[in-house]
Amino acid sequence: TPGMGWRTVMSIVCDQMHNLYLFFLLKARTYLVNKVFDQSTSESSMIIFWKGADDIDTRVQAARLVAVMYVLPMLALHIWDYSKLKLDVEGRSRVFLQICIFRKYLNYTEASRQLVRVSHMQVALLSNTADLSKAYCSVLQIVRAVGKLILLMVFMLTQDRDAAWVLVV
C-alpha cells in the first residue's frame, strides 16, 4: 500500500520518544536525589538559570525546572499517541492484505477457483488478514521494547560502569 513504508518508519522512530522520555525521567530523578535534595551538594553543580537569594531558593528553582521538564514532554507524547491512531498502521496493512488475497483469487483460472472453497476465502480475508496485521503491529511493539532495553542499558552504564558485567551475563 502506498504510504505504509513511511507510516511504519514514523511509528518506529516516534515510538522511541516514549523511551527517550523514560531515559530523561531516570536521569531527572537521579539528578534530583543526587544534586537537588542532597544538602552537601554545592549550588555550582546544579542546573539553574538564575541564582536564588539563598541555597534553598536555588534548590527550589532547580526542582521547579525539573518539574516543568517532567510535564512538558507529556504533551508531545500525547500528540504522538493520538497521531499514531490516525496513522492506522494495523488497519491499512489489513486492507492491503485483503486486497492482495482477493486479487490473487480473481487471477485464478476458472478451474483453480473451483478447487478453492468459498469458506476458505472468507477465513483468509476476514480472520487471517486481521491476525497477520496484528502480528505486524506486534513487531513494531517489539522494536519499541528493544529500544527501551537499549536505553536502559545505556542508563545503567552511565550510572555505574562497573555494572557492565551484568549486561554480558
Number of C-alpha atoms within 10 A of each C-alpha: 11 8 10 16 11 10 16 18 12 14 21 18 13 17 22 19 17 20 20 16 15 15 16 16 15 15 14 17 14 13 18 17 10 14 21 25 14 12 12 9 12 12 19 10 9 18 17 17 10 10 14 15 8 9 13 14 13 21 24 15 20 23 21 13 14 18 12 10 14 15 10 10 15 13 10 13 16 12 11 17 16 11 12 16 11 9 17 14 21 21 16 17 20 23 16 16 20 18 14 14 16 14 11 10 14 11 11 12 9 9 8 10 13 10 8 12 9 11 9 10 15 12 11 17 19 13 12 16 20 19 13 15 20 17 13 17 17 13 13 18 15 13 16 21 15 14 20 19 13 13 17 17 16 14 15 17 14 13 12 9 10 10 13 14 8 9 9 6 5
